[in-house]
Amino acid sequence: MVNYTPNKIGQIEINIFLGEKLLNSNPFKVNIFDINQIYISNLNTGLVNQLVKFNIDTSKAGIGQLDIIVQDGQISCDAISRSSSQFDVIFVPHKCGLYKIDIRYNGLTVPGNSYKTK
């Protein structure tokens, strides 16, 4: 068992040796990311049956897969790419209340936000 704590974002290569013999001729590649470097902006109160739009920036988080789920998948949601790491997220709330927005990056939940409509 080997533990390693990375200190920067990006892809690292790991070579494994047994004594002086390299066990695999190709290094293992590991993607390092930081979920705390994902920024959500312009998430404001909206109106029922009107388009809600907010922004997500993953540019400082490292490479990853972004998933957004609104109301446990009951509300349709789209993420429109402005670049490889910046997205406009849109959905339409159909009733007043607090909306649960689950934002995940590489399968991990980004510390979240709730959204309230009027």
C-alpha positions in Angstrom: 0.0 0.0 0.0 1.3 3.4 -1.0 -0.3 6.7 -0.2 0.4 9.9 -2.0 -1.0 13.4 -1.5 -0.7 15.5 -4.7 0.0 19.2 -4.4 -1.1 20.4 -7.8 -3.9 19.8 -10.3 -3.3 17.9 -13.5 -2.3 14.5 -14.8 0.5 12.7 -13.0 2.3 9.6 -14.1 3.2 6.8 -11.6 5.9 4.3 -12.2 6.0 1.2 -10.0 9.3 -0.5 -9.3 10.0 -3.8 -7.5 13.5 -3.3 -6.4 15.1 -1.8 -9.4 12.8 -3.5 -11.9 10.0 -1.4 -13.5 6.8 -3.5 -13.2 4.9 -2.0 -16.1 6.6 -0.4 -19.1 3.8 2.2 -19.4 3.3 4.6 -16.4 -0.1 4.7 -14.7 -1.8 8.0 -15.4 -3.9 9.6 -12.7 -6.1 12.7 -13.1 -5.8 15.1 -10.1 -8.6 17.6 -9.6 -9.9 19.9 -6.9 -13.6 20.0 -6.4 -13.2 23.2 -4.2 -12.0 25.1 -7.3 -15.5 25.0 -9.0 -17.2 28.3 -9.0 -21.0 28.9 -9.3 -22.2 32.4 -10.1 -25.4 34.3 -10.9 -27.6 31.9 -9.0 -30.4 34.2 -8.1 -34.1 34.0 -7.2 -36.3 33.5 -10.3 -39.9 33.2 -11.3 -42.1 30.2 -11.9 -42.3 29.0 -15.5 -39.5 31.3 -16.5 -36.0 30.3 -17.6 -33.4 30.2 -14.8 -29.8 30.6 -15.8 -26.6 30.4 -13.8 -22.9 29.8 -14.5 -20.4 27.2 -13.5 -16.6 27.6 -14.0 -14.4 24.5 -13.7 -11.3 26.1 -15.2 -9.2 25.9 -12.0 -10.5 22.5 -10.9 -8.7 20.2 -13.4 -10.1 17.8 -15.9 -13.4 16.3 -15.1 -17.0 15.4 -15.9 -19.7 17.9 -14.9 -23.2 16.6 -14.0 -26.1 18.8 -12.9 -29.3 17.3 -11.5 -32.3 19.5 -10.5 -34.9 18.2 -8.0 -33.5 14.7 -8.1 -33.9 14.6 -11.9 -37.6 15.7 -11.9 -36.7 19.0 -13.6 -35.0 19.1 -17.0 -31.7 20.9 -17.0 -29.2 21.8 -19.7 -25.5 22.8 -19.4 -24.5 24.9 -22.4 -20.7 25.0 -22.9 -19.1 28.5 -23.4 -15.7 26.9 -23.4 -14.2 23.5 -22.3 -14.5 24.6 -18.7 -17.3 27.3 -18.5 -21.0 26.5 -18.7 -24.3 28.3 -18.6 -26.9 26.1 -16.8 -30.6 26.5 -17.6 -33.8 25.1 -16.2 -37.5 26.1 -15.8 -39.1 25.8 -12.3 -42.8 24.9 -12.5 -43.8 25.8 -9.0 -42.7 28.0 -6.0 -40.3 26.5 -3.6 -36.8 25.6 -2.8 -35.1 23.7 -5.6 -32.3 21.2 -4.9 -29.5 21.6 -7.5 -27.0 18.7 -7.3 -23.8 19.6 -9.0 -21.2 16.8 -9.4 -17.7 16.7 -10.7 -16.1 13.4 -11.5 -18.9 11.8 -9.4 -18.3 13.9 -6.3 -20.9 16.4 -5.1 -19.8 20.0 -5.2 -20.8 21.8 -2.0 -24.2 22.9 -3.1 -26.7 25.5 -3.5 -30.5 25.6 -3.2 -32.6 27.7 -5.4 -35.8 29.5 -4.5 -38.5 30.6 -7.0 -41.3 33.1 -6.5 
